[in-house]
Amino acid sequence: MAIIDLQKRITEGETKLKQQQNLYEAVRADRNLYSKNLIESQDEIQVRIWRCKWYTRTRTRTRVYTHTYPHGLE
């Protein structure tokens, strides 16, 4: 009887271990996905910051140009 009980406990332990391994793999996959999304978002933010700076510089140059030269020069 003791051997049967031990075998049953071993089987239950193995089942529990498999479940924990599956949960670990799911968490790991989620972490990798979130990490990938974070990197992509950070790259997109950097591109938007660069574009904003570029537009600001272009706008400033355009204002300086339009205020420096009188209109009507041909």
C-alpha positions, 0 to 999 in steps of 0.5 A, a space after each residue: 500500500 505504501 508503494 502505491 501511495 508513493 507512486 501516486 505522490 510522485 505522479 502528482 509531483 510530476 504533474 505539478 512540475 509540468 504545470 509550473 514549467 508550462 507557466 514559466 514558459 508562458 511568463 517567459 514568452 510574455 516577457 520577451 514579447 513585452 521587451 520587444 514591444 518596449 524596444 520598438 516603442 523606444 525606437 519610434 519615440 526617438 524617431 518622433 523626437 528627431 522629426 520634431 527637432 527637424 521640423 522646429 529647425 526648419 520652421 525657424 530657418 523659414 521664419 528667419 528667411 522670410 523676415 530677413 529678406 524683403 518681399 517683392 524682390 525679384 
